Amino acid sequence: MTETQATYHQPVMLAECMDGLNIRPDGVYVDVTFGGGGHSRAIIERLGNDGRLIAFDQDADALVNTIPDPRFTLIHENFKHLKAFLRLNGIRHIDGLIADLGVSSHQFDEASRGFSTRFDGQLDLRMDRRQDFSAKELVNDSDEADLCRILRLYGELPNAMQMAHAIRLYRNECAIETTQQLKDAVSRHLPKNQENKYLAMLFQALRIEVNGELEALKQLLQQATQLLNPGGRLVVMSYHSLEDRIVKNYMRAGNFEGEIAKDFFGNPLVPYKLISRKAITASAEELQYNNRARSAKLRIAERNQTEFRV
């Protein structure tokens, strides 16, 4: 990995992810969150001449990290379009898929992207800057009730109502166009000694809504089930409880409620066998050099032999 790629994003739990994928040299694999290419490069190293890797990333900044290898293809699209773009590339079945969800270190460190509460920049929060809708439109154009719903549902903010009201009052005086203006708008509602935590929850809520992240994740999981060969592995790393709950329920039951269906004889009808019943977390050693790993939860499942209707 080059210095540029390493600073773009340090891959989390790299060894655990590779073990989880259980890579076959001649297999077909998909990395739906390419970023700095750390996970993709590790997969390529384990593939033989007949292996293939397809990667997705909706952020144009990630395209500079592409891998010059004939076995590799990088697709500049949201992973919710997984199935369609794999078919365009002649692929109908895969042997493994990895998703490292959330925001890359590069995105956090670019002030102009608006992802971090550390910098003042444009209130953007778009993963894909080709889309028109940004956090600026969301904050300034949504009615107070809708803002409250978003902050409560996606940020899990206990004072969502007060924050939504404060945002409306502030924008009545002037449009909220920067991250600092948003922080100023809600400053009175940040509990003492918990300011950074509440701001992170606020920015998370807006980011999830702007990018439709949870719906895209659901579409990804359903399509992965249709594409994975029996014995193929699904490896997903999440960074907050909303994502992790979706992944946990789907891997366990094949639906987002986590309710296991059974056949006439009482046998469970599930698409996956869980490789690890509990989420895997980073080692103490990794936490010393990779702070982003502290909130990561890794879940791994293997596609069952039986048919499963999505």
C-alpha positions as CSV (number, residue, x, y, z in Angstrom):
1,M,0.0,0.0,0.0
2,T,1.4,3.4,-1.0
3,E,1.6,6.3,1.5
4,T,-1.3,8.0,-0.2
5,Q,-3.5,4.9,0.0
6,A,-2.5,4.4,3.7
7,T,-3.5,8.0,4.6
8,Y,-6.7,7.8,2.6
9,H,-8.0,5.0,4.8
10,Q,-6.4,2.5,7.2
11,P,-8.3,-0.8,6.7
12,V,-9.9,-2.0,9.9
13,M,-9.5,-5.6,11.1
14,L,-7.8,-6.5,7.8
15,A,-6.6,-10.0,8.8
16,E,-10.0,-10.9,10.3
17,C,-11.8,-9.8,7.1
18,M,-9.5,-11.9,4.9
19,D,-10.0,-14.9,7.2
20,G,-13.7,-14.3,7.1
21,L,-13.8,-14.2,3.2
22,N,-12.1,-17.6,3.1
23,I,-10.7,-16.7,-0.3
24,R,-10.4,-19.3,-3.1
25,P,-7.6,-18.5,-5.6
26,D,-10.0,-19.0,-8.6
27,G,-13.0,-17.2,-7.0
28,V,-15.0,-14.1,-7.8
29,Y,-15.1,-11.5,-5.0
30,V,-16.6,-8.1,-4.5
31,D,-15.5,-5.2,-2.4
32,V,-18.4,-2.8,-2.3
33,T,-16.6,-0.1,-0.3
34,F,-13.3,0.3,-2.1
35,G,-12.0,3.6,-0.5
36,G,-8.2,3.5,-0.3
37,G,-8.2,-0.1,-1.6
38,G,-6.7,-1.7,1.5
39,H,-9.1,-4.7,1.6
40,S,-9.1,-5.0,-2.2
41,R,-5.3,-5.3,-2.4
42,A,-5.3,-7.9,0.3
43,I,-7.9,-9.9,-1.7
44,I,-5.9,-9.6,-5.0
45,E,-2.8,-10.9,-3.2
46,R,-4.7,-14.1,-2.4
47,L,-6.2,-14.6,-5.9
48,G,-4.7,-16.8,-8.6
49,N,-4.6,-16.0,-12.3
50,D,-8.2,-17.1,-12.7
51,G,-9.6,-15.1,-9.8
52,R,-11.5,-11.9,-10.2
53,L,-12.3,-8.9,-8.0
54,I,-14.9,-6.2,-8.6
55,A,-15.0,-3.1,-6.4
56,F,-17.5,-0.4,-6.0
57,D,-17.2,3.2,-4.7
58,Q,-19.6,6.1,-5.3
59,D,-17.0,8.6,-4.1
60,A,-15.0,10.0,-7.1
61,D,-12.0,10.6,-4.8
62,A,-11.5,6.9,-4.3
63,L,-10.9,6.4,-8.1
64,V,-7.3,7.5,-7.8
65,N,-6.5,4.4,-5.7
66,T,-7.5,2.0,-8.5
67,I,-5.4,-1.2,-8.8
68,P,-3.6,-1.8,-12.1
69,D,-4.3,-5.5,-12.4
70,P,-6.2,-7.3,-15.2
71,R,-8.2,-9.3,-12.5
72,F,-9.5,-6.0,-11.0
73,T,-12.4,-3.8,-12.0
74,L,-13.5,-0.6,-10.2
75,I,-17.1,0.6,-10.6
76,H,-17.9,4.2,-9.7
77,E,-21.4,3.5,-8.4
78,N,-23.4,3.1,-5.2
79,F,-23.4,-0.6,-4.0
80,K,-27.2,-0.6,-4.0
81,H,-26.7,-1.2,-7.8
82,L,-24.6,-4.3,-7.1
83,K,-26.5,-6.8,-9.2
84,A,-27.1,-4.7,-12.3
85,F,-23.4,-3.7,-12.6
86,L,-22.1,-7.2,-12.0
87,R,-24.3,-8.4,-14.8
88,L,-22.9,-5.7,-17.0
89,N,-19.5,-7.1,-16.3
90,G,-20.6,-10.7,-17.1
91,I,-20.9,-11.8,-13.5
92,R,-24.0,-13.6,-12.1
93,H,-22.6,-15.4,-9.1
94,I,-19.9,-14.5,-6.6
95,D,-17.9,-16.4,-3.9
96,G,-17.6,-13.6,-1.4
97,L,-18.5,-10.0,-0.7
98,I,-17.0,-7.5,1.8
99,A,-18.5,-4.2,3.0
100,D,-16.7,-1.8,5.2
101,L,-19.5,0.7,6.0
102,G,-19.3,4.3,7.2
103,V,-17.0,7.1,6.4
104,S,-13.4,6.8,5.3
105,S,-10.6,8.6,7.0
106,H,-10.1,10.7,3.8
107,Q,-13.7,11.9,3.9
108,F,-13.4,12.9,7.5
109,D,-10.1,14.7,6.9
110,E,-11.4,16.7,3.9
111,A,-13.0,19.9,5.4
112,S,-14.8,20.7,2.2
113,R,-16.8,17.5,2.4
114,G,-18.5,18.5,5.7
115,F,-18.2,15.0,7.3
116,S,-16.2,16.0,10.4
117,T,-17.2,18.2,13.3
118,R,-13.5,19.3,13.7
119,F,-13.5,21.6,10.7
120,D,-15.5,24.5,9.3
121,G,-16.6,23.7,5.7
122,Q,-19.6,23.5,3.4
123,L,-22.5,21.6,4.9
124,D,-22.3,18.8,2.3
125,L,-22.1,15.2,3.6
126,R,-22.7,13.6,0.2
127,M,-20.8,10.4,-0.5
128,D,-21.5,10.9,-4.2
129,R,-21.1,14.5,-5.2
130,R,-22.9,13.8,-8.5
131,Q,-26.2,13.9,-6.6
132,D,-27.9,17.3,-6.1
133,F,-29.3,16.8,-2.6
134,S,-26.9,17.7,0.2
135,A,-27.1,18.3,3.9
136,K,-27.5,22.0,3.2
137,E,-30.8,21.4,1.4
138,L,-31.9,18.9,4.1
139,V,-31.2,21.3,7.0
140,N,-32.7,24.4,5.3
141,D,-35.7,22.9,3.4
142,S,-37.1,20.2,5.7
143,D,-39.9,21.1,8.1
144,E,-39.2,20.9,11.8
145,A,-41.2,17.7,12.3
146,D,-39.3,15.9,9.6
147,L,-35.9,17.1,11.0
148,C,-36.9,15.9,14.4
149,R,-37.8,12.5,13.0
150,I,-34.4,12.2,11.2
151,L,-32.4,13.3,14.3
152,R,-34.3,10.9,16.6
153,L,-34.3,7.9,14.2
154,Y,-30.8,8.1,12.6
155,G,-28.9,10.0,15.3
156,E,-30.7,8.5,18.3
157,L,-30.5,12.0,19.8
158,P,-32.5,12.2,23.1
159,N,-33.1,15.9,22.5
160,A,-34.0,15.7,18.8
161,M,-37.0,17.9,19.3
162,Q,-35.0,20.7,20.8
163,M,-32.3,20.5,18.2
164,A,-34.7,20.5,15.3
165,H,-36.5,23.6,16.8
166,A,-33.1,25.4,17.3
167,I,-32.2,24.7,13.6
168,R,-35.5,26.1,12.4
169,L,-35.0,29.3,14.5
170,Y,-31.5,29.8,13.3
171,R,-32.3,29.3,9.6
172,N,-35.2,31.8,10.0
173,E,-32.5,34.5,10.4
174,C,-30.1,33.2,7.8
175,A,-29.5,30.0,5.7
176,I,-27.3,27.3,7.3
177,E,-24.5,26.7,4.8
178,T,-21.5,25.6,6.8
179,T,-20.7,23.1,9.5
180,Q,-19.9,25.9,11.9
181,Q,-23.3,27.5,11.4
182,L,-25.0,24.2,12.2
183,K,-22.9,23.8,15.3
184,D,-23.8,27.4,16.4
185,A,-27.5,26.7,15.8
186,V,-27.6,23.7,18.2
187,S,-24.8,24.9,20.7
188,R,-27.3,25.6,23.5
189,H,-28.5,22.0,23.3
190,L,-25.1,20.2,23.6
191,P,-24.8,18.8,27.1
192,K,-21.7,19.8,29.0
193,N,-18.7,17.5,28.5
194,Q,-20.7,15.6,25.8
195,E,-20.6,18.2,23.1
196,N,-18.5,16.1,20.6
197,K,-20.7,13.0,21.2
198,Y,-23.9,14.9,20.5
199,L,-22.4,16.7,17.4
200,A,-21.3,13.3,16.1
201,M,-24.8,11.9,16.5
202,L,-26.3,15.0,14.7
203,F,-23.9,14.7,11.8
204,Q,-24.5,11.0,11.6
205,A,-28.2,11.5,11.3
206,L,-27.9,14.0,8.5
207,R,-25.4,11.9,6.6
208,I,-27.6,8.8,6.7
209,E,-30.5,10.7,5.4
210,V,-28.6,12.6,2.7
211,N,-27.1,9.3,1.3
212,G,-30.0,7.0,2.0
213,E,-27.5,4.7,3.7
214,L,-29.7,2.3,5.6
215,E,-32.0,1.6,2.6
216,A,-28.9,1.1,0.4
217,L,-27.5,-1.4,3.0
218,K,-30.8,-3.4,2.9
219,Q,-30.7,-3.5,-0.9
220,L,-27.1,-4.7,-0.8
221,L,-27.8,-7.5,1.6
222,Q,-30.8,-8.8,-0.4
223,Q,-28.8,-8.7,-3.7
224,A,-25.8,-10.4,-2.1
225,T,-28.0,-13.3,-1.1
226,Q,-29.1,-13.7,-4.7
227,L,-25.6,-13.6,-6.0
228,L,-23.5,-15.6,-3.5
229,N,-22.7,-19.2,-4.4
230,P,-23.4,-21.9,-1.7
231,G,-20.5,-21.7,0.7
232,G,-19.8,-18.1,-0.3
233,R,-19.0,-15.6,2.4
234,L,-20.6,-12.3,3.4
235,V,-18.4,-10.1,5.5
236,V,-19.8,-6.8,6.8
237,M,-18.2,-4.2,9.1
238,S,-20.4,-1.5,10.7
239,Y,-19.8,1.4,12.9
240,H,-23.0,2.2,14.6
241,S,-26.0,0.3,16.1
242,L,-28.5,1.1,13.3
243,E,-26.3,-0.6,10.7
244,D,-25.2,-3.4,12.9
245,R,-28.8,-4.3,13.8
246,I,-29.8,-4.5,10.2
247,V,-26.8,-6.8,9.4
248,K,-27.2,-8.9,12.5
249,N,-30.9,-9.6,11.8
250,Y,-30.4,-10.3,8.1
251,M,-27.6,-12.7,8.6
252,R,-29.5,-14.5,11.3
253,A,-32.9,-14.7,9.7
254,G,-32.8,-13.4,6.1
255,N,-35.0,-10.5,7.0
256,F,-34.6,-7.2,8.7
257,E,-36.9,-8.0,11.7
258,G,-34.8,-11.0,12.7
259,E,-37.7,-13.4,12.8
260,I,-36.7,-16.9,11.6
261,A,-39.2,-18.6,9.3
262,K,-39.6,-22.4,9.5
263,D,-40.8,-25.0,7.1
264,F,-43.6,-27.6,7.6
265,F,-41.3,-29.8,9.7
266,G,-40.1,-26.9,11.9
267,N,-36.7,-26.5,10.2
268,P,-35.4,-23.0,10.0
269,L,-35.5,-21.3,6.6
270,V,-32.4,-19.1,6.6
271,P,-30.0,-18.1,3.9
272,Y,-26.8,-18.1,6.0
273,K,-24.8,-20.0,8.6
274,L,-23.2,-17.7,11.1
275,I,-19.4,-18.0,11.2
276,S,-19.3,-15.9,14.3
277,R,-22.5,-15.7,16.5
278,K,-21.2,-12.5,18.1
279,A,-19.8,-9.5,16.4
280,I,-16.0,-9.5,16.1
281,T,-14.2,-6.4,17.5
282,A,-10.7,-5.1,17.0
283,S,-7.8,-6.3,19.1
284,A,-6.2,-4.2,21.8
285,E,-3.1,-4.0,19.6
286,E,-5.0,-2.7,16.6
287,L,-6.8,-0.1,18.8
288,Q,-3.4,1.4,19.7
289,Y,-2.6,2.5,16.1
290,N,-6.1,2.6,14.4
291,N,-8.5,4.7,16.5
292,R,-11.4,4.2,13.9
293,A,-11.4,0.5,14.8
294,R,-12.8,1.1,18.3
295,S,-16.5,1.3,17.2
296,A,-16.2,-1.4,14.4
297,K,-18.3,-4.5,14.6
298,L,-17.5,-7.3,12.1
299,R,-20.0,-10.0,11.2
300,I,-19.4,-13.0,8.9
301,A,-21.9,-15.4,7.4
302,E,-21.7,-18.3,4.9
303,R,-24.3,-18.9,2.2
304,N,-26.3,-22.0,2.9
305,Q,-26.7,-24.7,0.2
306,T,-30.5,-24.5,0.3
307,E,-32.5,-22.1,-1.9
308,F,-33.7,-19.0,-0.1
309,R,-36.3,-16.6,-1.7
310,V,-35.5,-12.9,-1.0
